[in-house]
Amino acid sequence: MGPLPTPLTLQRVHGLDATATGWVIAPMMIGLGIGASASAWLGRYPWTRWAGWLPISVGLGLALVNHIVIVVVGLALVGLGAGFVLPLALIDIQGAAATERLGQAGGLVQFGRTAGAAAGIPALSLWLLCGLHIGVTAIFITLIVAATAGLLLNLVDRRSS
């Protein structure tokens, strides 16, 4: 799933119709697949834990630029980073769990993602009460701060270096 305001931004701010919005979001979905595949190959290296957060942070910043090509590149980076980070988080959590608790650990990861989306989307949508342009910008800035926090926390974690 991409950043909450992406379709709204593309349709209302950039003036795209629903079909064009889907085509612009497609590179993000392709990036998710490529990132997940890359994490399978590179997941054994500790630097991959923080390296996945970098394209997310940069991509969200690029998605704020008012040029559609740069937005597409930014969304592709977000997808690449998210595809990279999400499977590694699951692997790390299951690696920390006892063998008889692997299913519970995986279920808790999915529950956390679902609960985060269930709480985060309405919370971020409150920014839209400020108006469309201000709200969308504030949502992206909030997501940039969160992604940068993920990057910094992974850089500080001694196990990730």
KEDREN-689479 format. One record per residue: x, y, z of N, C-alpha, C in turn; residue number from 0. Coordinates in Angstrom, 3 decimals. Layout:
<sites>
SITE      n.x      n.y      n.z     ca.x     ca.y     ca.z      c.x      c.y      c.z   n
SITE        X        Y        Z        X        Y        Z        X        Y        Z NUM
...
</sites>
This chain:
<sites>
SITE      n.x      n.y      n.z     ca.x     ca.y     ca.z      c.x      c.y      c.z   n
SITE    0.848   -1.174    0.000    0.000    0.000    0.000    0.890    1.232    0.000   0
SITE    0.544    2.184   -0.810    1.344    3.390   -0.911    0.948    4.424    0.121   1
SITE    1.642    5.528    0.106    1.279    6.587    1.035   -0.169    6.997    0.820   2
SITE   -0.847    7.251    1.899   -2.273    7.571    1.890   -2.674    8.601    0.850   3
SITE   -1.991    9.733    0.732   -2.507   10.780   -0.146   -2.119   10.624   -1.609   4
SITE   -1.453    9.562   -1.984   -0.952    9.466   -3.351   -2.053    9.564   -4.401   5
SITE   -3.087    8.728   -4.384   -4.117    8.877   -5.417   -4.828   10.228   -5.345   6
SITE   -5.089   10.691   -4.140   -5.736   11.994   -3.962   -4.873   13.109   -4.538   7
SITE   -3.591   13.054   -4.266   -2.668   14.069   -4.780   -2.630   14.039   -6.299   8
SITE   -2.504   12.845   -6.854   -2.403   12.730   -8.301   -3.675   13.199   -8.996   9
SITE   -4.820   12.918   -8.404   -6.078   13.299   -9.040   -6.427   14.759   -8.821  10
SITE   -6.290   15.240   -7.602   -6.736   16.598   -7.304   -5.658   17.657   -7.544  11
SITE   -4.436   17.371   -7.148   -3.363   18.361   -7.268   -2.770   18.353   -8.679  12
SITE   -2.534   17.154   -9.225   -1.918   17.053  -10.544   -2.935   16.945  -11.674  13
SITE   -4.216   16.807  -11.344   -5.269   16.806  -12.351   -5.369   15.542  -13.190  14
SITE   -4.914   14.412  -12.665   -4.980   13.157  -13.415   -6.322   12.468  -13.183  15
SITE   -6.767   11.698  -14.169   -7.966   10.903  -13.958   -7.573    9.592  -13.275  16
SITE   -8.566    8.766  -12.965   -8.306    7.536  -12.211   -7.380    6.584  -12.962  17
SITE   -7.542    6.475  -14.268   -6.700    5.570  -15.057   -5.249    6.041  -15.051  18
SITE   -5.043    7.326  -15.298   -3.676    7.866  -15.283   -3.047    7.725  -13.900  19
SITE   -3.857    7.904  -12.866   -3.353    7.728  -11.503   -2.854    6.305  -11.304  20
SITE   -3.607    5.329  -11.790   -3.178    3.932  -11.689   -1.857    3.683  -12.391  21
SITE   -1.687    4.274  -13.570   -0.427    4.113  -14.308    0.734    4.780  -13.594  22
SITE    0.479    5.894  -12.945    1.549    6.595  -12.226    1.930    5.835  -10.959  23
SITE    0.965    5.169  -10.334    1.244    4.400   -9.120    1.891    3.051   -9.445  24
SITE    1.751    2.583  -10.677    2.303    1.283  -11.071    3.793    1.135  -10.766  25
SITE    4.652    2.153  -11.005    6.067    1.977  -10.652    6.295    1.722   -9.158  26
SITE    5.414    2.256   -8.299    5.539    1.980   -6.875    5.263    0.498   -6.606  27
SITE    4.259   -0.046   -7.268    3.932   -1.460   -7.084    5.043   -2.358   -7.641  28
SITE    5.604   -1.955   -8.765    6.735   -2.701   -9.333    7.930   -2.617   -8.384  29
SITE    8.143   -1.443   -7.810    9.220   -1.270   -6.827    9.036   -2.167   -5.617  30
SITE    7.789   -2.358   -5.177    7.524   -3.277   -4.060    8.017   -4.678   -4.391  31
SITE    7.705   -5.140   -5.584    8.142   -6.475   -5.992    9.646   -6.592   -6.106  32
SITE   10.258   -5.593   -6.711   11.717   -5.611   -6.858   12.390   -5.536   -5.493  33
SITE   11.881   -4.669   -4.615   12.449   -4.544   -3.274   12.333   -5.831   -2.477  34
SITE   11.189   -6.499   -2.570   11.010   -7.762   -1.855   11.959   -8.830   -2.400  35
SITE   12.120   -8.865   -3.716   13.051   -9.832   -4.309   14.486   -9.530   -3.892  36
SITE   14.845   -8.257   -3.900   16.200   -7.873   -3.504   16.458   -8.196   -2.034  37
SITE   15.443   -8.020   -1.187   15.645   -8.312    0.238   15.893   -9.794    0.455  38
SITE   15.325  -10.643   -0.400   15.575  -12.080   -0.281   17.041  -12.396   -0.567  39
SITE   17.619  -11.696   -1.522   19.020  -11.929   -1.875   19.987  -11.259   -0.913  40
SITE   19.629  -10.070   -0.448   20.558   -9.268    0.350   20.244   -9.261    1.841  41
SITE   19.199   -9.944    2.254   18.756   -9.906    3.641   19.753  -10.418    4.652  42
SITE   20.724  -11.176    4.219   21.709  -11.714    5.164   22.709  -10.654    5.638  43
SITE   22.762   -9.527    4.917   23.695   -8.471    5.301   23.016   -7.506    6.268  44
SITE   23.680   -7.157    7.378   23.039   -6.291    8.379   22.735   -4.878    7.865  45
SITE   23.483   -4.370    6.905   23.258   -3.009    6.423   21.934   -2.861    5.703  46
SITE   21.329   -3.980    5.298   20.072   -3.885    4.560   18.926   -3.381    5.426  47
SITE   19.052   -3.508    6.749   17.971   -3.063    7.629   17.791   -1.547    7.539  48
SITE   18.874   -0.798    7.491   18.733    0.662    7.384   18.685    1.116    5.933  49
SITE   19.303    0.351    5.040   19.349    0.775    3.637   17.965    0.792    2.997  50
SITE   17.048   -0.004    3.477   15.703    0.006    2.936   14.926    1.267    3.281  51
SITE   15.263    1.885    4.411   14.553    3.103    4.828   14.985    4.320    4.034  52
SITE   16.183    4.300    3.503   16.702    5.461    2.763   15.875    5.786    1.523  53
SITE   15.587    4.821    0.636   14.763    5.176   -0.527   13.339    5.597   -0.156  54
SITE   12.824    5.088    0.971   11.491    5.519    1.402   11.524    7.001    1.752  55
SITE   12.497    7.408    2.554   12.602    8.812    2.967   12.823    9.734    1.776  56
SITE   13.737    9.367    0.897   14.026   10.189   -0.286   12.825   10.205   -1.226  57
SITE   12.218    9.046   -1.438   11.076    8.949   -2.351    9.890    9.776   -1.891  58
SITE    9.607    9.778   -0.594    8.506   10.595   -0.080    8.789   12.077   -0.292  59
SITE   10.051   12.471   -0.125   10.415   13.864   -0.389   10.239   14.225   -1.855  60
SITE   10.639   13.326   -2.735   10.477   13.580   -4.169    9.004   13.622   -4.568  61
SITE    8.167   12.856   -3.879    6.739   12.831   -4.202    6.066   14.177   -3.900  62
SITE    6.723   15.028   -3.141    6.177   16.359   -2.855    6.444   17.368   -3.961  63
SITE    7.365   17.035   -4.866    7.728   17.955   -5.940    6.569   18.053   -6.929  64
SITE    6.355   19.222   -7.484    5.208   19.444   -8.358    5.552   19.161   -9.828  65
SITE    6.201   18.043  -10.087    6.498   17.604  -11.455    6.212   16.112  -11.506  66
SITE    5.347   15.701  -12.392    4.816   14.342  -12.391    5.905   13.287  -12.582  67
SITE    6.931   13.563  -13.376    7.999   12.578  -13.584    8.771   12.358  -12.285  68
SITE    9.033   13.430  -11.559    9.745   13.314  -10.277    8.871   12.590   -9.256  69
SITE    7.573   12.842   -9.297    6.641   12.140   -8.408    6.690   10.636   -8.690  70
SITE    6.711   10.255   -9.956    6.763    8.832  -10.328    8.056    8.206   -9.806  71
SITE    9.168    8.895   -9.977   10.455    8.386   -9.467   10.391    8.243   -7.949  72
SITE    9.827    9.247   -7.283    9.691    9.191   -5.830    8.845    8.014   -5.376  73
SITE    7.725    7.795   -6.052    6.859    6.675   -5.688    7.543    5.335   -5.938  74
SITE    8.317    5.250   -7.018    9.063    4.013   -7.287   10.068    3.747   -6.166  75
SITE   10.717    4.796   -5.677   11.662    4.632   -4.563   10.952    4.204   -3.283  76
SITE    9.785    4.778   -3.037    9.008    4.379   -1.857    8.662    2.891   -1.950  77
SITE    8.194    2.461   -3.107    7.870    1.048   -3.291    9.079    0.150   -3.124  78
SITE   10.205    0.557   -3.704   11.439   -0.214   -3.587   11.848   -0.376   -2.124  79
SITE   11.837    0.732   -1.395   12.225    0.683    0.021   11.257   -0.119    0.859  80
SITE    9.956    0.082    0.652    8.962   -0.662    1.426    9.032   -2.155    1.114  81
SITE    9.225   -2.487   -0.154    9.373   -3.888   -0.526   10.596   -4.512    0.114  82
SITE   11.599   -3.714    0.343   12.840   -4.174    0.959   12.684   -4.351    2.465  83
SITE   12.034   -3.385    3.121   11.957   -3.348    4.586   10.945   -4.351    5.147  84
SITE    9.778   -4.447    4.544    8.709   -5.255    5.136    9.046   -6.735    5.291  85
SITE    9.590   -7.413    4.284    9.936   -8.829    4.492   11.054   -9.018    5.513  86
SITE   12.007   -8.088    5.555   13.105   -8.217    6.507   12.612   -8.073    7.940  87
SITE   11.618   -7.226    8.156   11.048   -7.087    9.495   10.414   -8.403    9.933  88
SITE    9.691   -9.031    9.036    9.068  -10.314    9.352   10.135  -11.361    9.660  89
SITE   11.176  -11.413    8.848   12.249  -12.390    9.065   12.939  -12.156   10.404  90
SITE   13.214  -10.898   10.733   13.874  -10.587   12.004   13.010  -10.983   13.196  91
SITE   11.720  -10.709   13.103   10.828  -11.036   14.217   10.680  -12.546   14.353  92
SITE   10.527  -13.247   13.250   10.437  -14.696   13.335   11.758  -15.317   13.769  93
SITE   12.875  -14.672   13.423   14.174  -15.161   13.870   14.372  -15.025   15.369  94
SITE   13.691  -14.067   15.972   13.800  -13.862   17.414   12.827  -14.749   18.193  95
SITE   11.863  -15.346   17.510   10.847  -16.161   18.177   11.319  -17.607   18.314  96
SITE   10.801  -18.263   19.331   11.064  -19.695   19.494   10.374  -20.451   18.359  97
SITE   10.891  -21.610   18.025   10.371  -22.390   16.900    8.874  -22.640   17.026  98
SITE    8.414  -22.966   18.217    6.984  -23.256   18.390    6.115  -22.005   18.358  99
SITE    6.726  -20.833   18.274    5.979  -19.568   18.259    6.096  -18.824   16.927 100
SITE    6.617  -19.461   15.899    6.815  -18.790   14.609    5.509  -18.287   14.011 101
SITE    4.466  -19.089   14.078    3.168  -18.679   13.542    2.616  -17.472   14.290 102
SITE    2.759  -17.478   15.604    2.292  -16.341   16.405    3.088  -15.084   16.082 103
SITE    4.383  -15.237   15.903    5.217  -14.071   15.579    4.806  -13.487   14.238 104
SITE    4.605  -14.337   13.246    4.166  -13.854   11.932    2.799  -13.200   12.000 105
SITE    1.905  -13.796   12.774    0.577  -13.223   12.943    0.623  -11.863   13.624 106
SITE    1.506  -11.716   14.600    1.640  -10.419   15.281    2.186   -9.346   14.350 107
SITE    3.078   -9.729   13.452    3.583   -8.766   12.465    2.434   -8.280   11.589 108
SITE    1.637   -9.205   11.085    0.508   -8.821   10.242   -0.509   -8.003   11.028 109
SITE   -0.762   -8.389   12.275   -1.679   -7.617   13.111   -1.167   -6.196   13.306 110
SITE    0.134   -6.058   13.550    0.721   -4.728   13.722    0.573   -3.871   12.476 111
SITE    0.780   -4.466   11.318    0.623   -3.724   10.056   -0.830   -3.294    9.859 112
SITE   -1.741   -4.212   10.123   -3.160   -3.907    9.942   -3.634   -2.873   10.954 113
SITE   -3.242   -3.032   12.205   -3.639   -2.068   13.237   -3.023   -0.701   12.962 114
SITE   -1.790   -0.694   12.496   -1.147    0.576   12.156   -1.876    1.295   11.032 115
SITE   -2.279    0.540   10.026   -3.032    1.142    8.920   -4.403    1.604    9.391 116
SITE   -5.040    0.794   10.233   -6.381    1.144   10.721   -6.358    2.414   11.569 117
SITE   -5.304    2.629   12.300   -5.192    3.843   13.120   -4.536    4.980   12.351 118
SITE   -3.550    4.646   11.536   -2.766    5.682   10.861   -3.506    6.404    9.750 119
SITE   -4.272    5.689    8.967   -4.968    6.327    7.848   -5.974    7.365    8.338 120
SITE   -6.831    7.037    9.305   -7.730    8.098    9.803   -6.973    9.243   10.477 121
SITE   -5.900    8.915   11.202   -5.134    9.968   11.870   -4.488   10.905   10.853 122
SITE   -3.889   10.342    9.820   -3.280   11.175    8.791   -4.342   11.948    8.004 123
SITE   -5.516   11.357    7.864   -6.593   12.040    7.136   -7.058   13.304    7.849 124
SITE   -6.810   13.381    9.136   -7.184   14.600    9.867   -6.451   15.827    9.315 125
SITE   -5.273   15.613    8.728   -4.544   16.725    8.113   -5.367   17.366    6.991 126
SITE   -6.199   16.575    6.338   -6.982   17.094    5.219   -8.011   18.135    5.663 127
SITE   -8.297   18.179    6.955   -9.202   19.223    7.458   -8.594   20.613    7.294 128
SITE   -7.276   20.662    7.109   -6.585   21.949    6.909   -6.745   22.446    5.480 129
SITE   -7.305   21.656    4.626   -7.399   21.984    3.204   -6.578   20.993    2.413 130
SITE   -6.924   20.828    1.156   -6.314   19.778    0.346   -4.803   19.941    0.202 131
SITE   -4.339   21.102   -0.262   -2.903   21.270   -0.527   -2.088   21.226    0.761 132
SITE   -2.531   21.924    1.775   -1.809   21.917    3.051   -1.869   20.527    3.671 133
SITE   -3.042   19.906    3.633   -3.207   18.589    4.232   -2.360   17.524    3.582 134
SITE   -2.345   17.495    2.253   -1.545   16.500    1.535   -0.060   16.702    1.833 135
SITE    0.383   17.938    1.812    1.785   18.226    2.136    2.109   17.787    3.560 136
SITE    1.222   18.078    4.498    1.450   17.689    5.892    1.495   16.173    6.043 137
SITE    0.651   15.463    5.303    0.668   13.999    5.369    2.007   13.464    4.873 138
SITE    2.480   13.973    3.739    3.763   13.512    3.216    4.903   13.855    4.178 139
SITE    4.870   15.022    4.771    5.918   15.411    5.728    5.874   14.487    6.946 140
SITE    4.672   14.158    7.420    4.546   13.218    8.542    5.140   11.867    8.174 141
SITE    4.864   11.392    6.962    5.416   10.115    6.521    6.933   10.175    6.358 142
SITE    7.450   11.315    5.901    8.905   11.492    5.785    9.552   11.414    7.161 143
SITE    8.950   12.071    8.143    9.478   12.037    9.510    9.479   10.594   10.035 144
SITE    8.392    9.867    9.805    8.319    8.479   10.263    9.369    7.603    9.571 145
SITE    9.539    7.771    8.263   10.533    6.983    7.533   11.948    7.344    7.972 146
SITE   12.192    8.614    8.202   13.512    9.040    8.674   13.777    8.489   10.070 147
SITE   12.749    8.428   10.910   12.902    7.820   12.237   13.262    6.345   12.099 148
SITE   12.624    5.639   11.164   12.981    4.248   10.916   14.425    4.100   10.478 149
SITE   14.861    4.999    9.606   16.249    4.988    9.148   17.206    5.215   10.315 150
SITE   16.937    6.253   11.111   17.827    6.579   12.230   17.839    5.482   13.286 151
SITE   16.691    4.921   13.606   16.644    3.836   14.585   17.434    2.623   14.107 152
SITE   17.392    2.338   12.838   18.153    1.217   12.305   19.642    1.519   12.236 153
SITE   20.007    2.779   12.044   21.425    3.149   12.049   21.993    3.070   13.453 154
SITE   21.202    3.412   14.443   21.656    3.397   15.833   21.740    1.975   16.372 155
SITE   20.864    1.099   15.907   20.835   -0.292   16.373   22.144   -0.978   15.997 156
SITE   22.868   -1.432   16.963   24.183   -2.052   16.732   24.093   -3.320   15.898 157
SITE   22.967   -3.995   15.951   22.818   -5.220   15.173   22.662   -4.931   13.689 158
SITE   22.340   -3.676   13.314   22.095   -3.332   11.910   23.332   -2.823   11.208 159
SITE   24.435   -2.755   11.868   25.636   -2.198   11.223   26.654   -3.254   10.907 160
</sites>
